[in-house]
Amino acid sequence: GYTASMANSGTPGRRRWSSDEEEALRKAVIKFGPGSWKMIKHHEPLLVNRSTVQIKDKYRLMKGDWQLDKENIEDRTEKCKEIAIAITKEKQRKQLQEAEEKWKREDIAQMEEELKKLRQQNGNEQLALNGLETVLAKHRKQLEMQKC
């Protein structure tokens, strides 16, 4: 950590970079740009006890990791896009399937209604036919009685 002897000497001592400092450096480089070491040192509270040379050297060491991070992020971004497309297609497929099922249910309901009407019509026609057969039977009987 930071000691009183470091404060008195005016030069920061050698110490390991914490993960918080590394993250602060990442964000500061994004904000101020690489090469703006004085701006980074003076505007990032976690880095005020680091020299501009330390900040620059750490950036150069971390830069390779950042490139890997960038590639990983690009890979993950591409995978996320592919997943999003697949999810969208699946949602569209389900919506189409649901719409088709709805149309089929509506068609079935309409057909059942038509069938009900036809049965009712057929029932009415059957009654009329029965009535005609009764009248016909009466006329036949009358005709036969006249023959006798």
Long-range contacts (C-beta under 8 A, 24 or more apart in sequence): 2-49, 6-49, 11-51, 12-49, 12-50, 12-51, 12-54, 17-58, 18-46, 20-46, 21-46, 21-47, 21-50, 22-58, 22-62, 25-55, 25-58, 25-59, 25-62, 26-62, 26-66, 29-59, 34-59, 34-63
